[in-house]
Amino acid sequence: MQKLLIATGNKGKVRELQALLAGLDVELVTPQELGLEMDVEEDGATYEENAGKKARVYSQASGLIALADDSGLEVDALNGEPGLHSARYTGQPGATDADRRAFLLHKLKGKPRPWTAHFHATVALAAPDGRLQFTEGNCYGEIIPEERGSSGFGYDPIFFLPELNRTMAELSMEEKNRLSHRARAVQAAMPILQAWLTQ
């Protein structure tokens, strides 16, 4: 059976991507399982640059088709922050997800609500022969000042979906994987992946 490398060390992302890709007739592997200890610096100016760099580096190192994503939260009241820097938003090494959420809420203090926002994801697929393709997805909602829910990761507990009256962290994995930014980007990537895997 062919292998597909999920090019991330983020355990939350790995779980989501494994669930999203479960329908593919392929063995999903992680860098850890292959013994690939690489830290790809996300220094691109766009989500596409970062995702493409990760997918290419991991595909070349493993000889497998690799799927990487770069995603971020964009808050309108903060002119699109934290955006590309969502994972490094506080600027403090060793900051936790809770630290990043607290920092974001601190920056929003005093700004009129609702704090509309969206999650964006760009998925990159890279093959060892140099092929590179991108897909993207968005999920719209708003930031709320109190955390709700215990599933998900990152900014999920403060990302509220008005149409469901719940935060992203109050959704089951199945629910999240129907509507999240990452789910939409991966769904768009499925036809490309299936074509590549059958070649």
Residue, then its C-alpha position, 0 to 999 in steps of 0.5 A: m500500500q502506498k504511503l502518504l506523509i503527514a508533514t507536521g509534528n503538531k499532534g492536534k493537526v495529525r489527529e485531524l488530518q488522520a480523520l480527514l484522510a481516513g477515506l483514502d486507500v493509503e497508509l498515513v505516516t508521520p515524520q516521527e514514525l519515519g524517524l525524520e527529526m526536522d524543524v522546517e522554519e516557517d519563514g515564508a511571507t504567505y501561508e502558501e510559501n510555508a506549507g509548500k516549503k514543509a511539504r517539499v522538504y518532507s517529501q524530498a527527505s522521505g521519498l513519499i508524497a507529503l501533505a503539509d498545511d499552514s493555517g492561521l486565525e485572522v481577526d478583523a479588529l486586529n487587521g488580520e492578526p495573528g494570521l501567519h504568526s498564529a503559532r508564534y503570536t506571543g513572541q515568547p518561546g515555550a508559549t502554550d495555546a492558553d498563553r496565545r489565547a490570553f494574549l489575543l484577548h488582551k489585544l482585543k480588550g476595548k475593541p467593539r464586539p462582535w470580534t469577527a474572524h476567520f480561520h484560514a488553511t492552505v494545504a500543500l501536496a508535494a511529490p518526490d518528482g517535484r510536483l507541488q499543488f495547493t488548495e485552501g479553505n476558510c471557516y468564519g466566526e467570531i472571537i468570544p472573551e471566555e473559553r468554552g469547550s475542551s476539544g480541539f486545540g489552538y484558538d478553538p475554545i474562543f472561536f465561536l460559530p454563531e450558526l451552531n451557537r458553539t465554539m470550535a472546541e465544543l464540537s466533536m471531531e466529526e463535526k469539526n471535520r465537516l466545517s473547519h478551514r483545514a477540512r475544507a482545504v483537505q477536501a479540495a485536495m482529495p481529487i489531486l491526491q487520488a490522482w497522484l496516488t493512482q499514477 
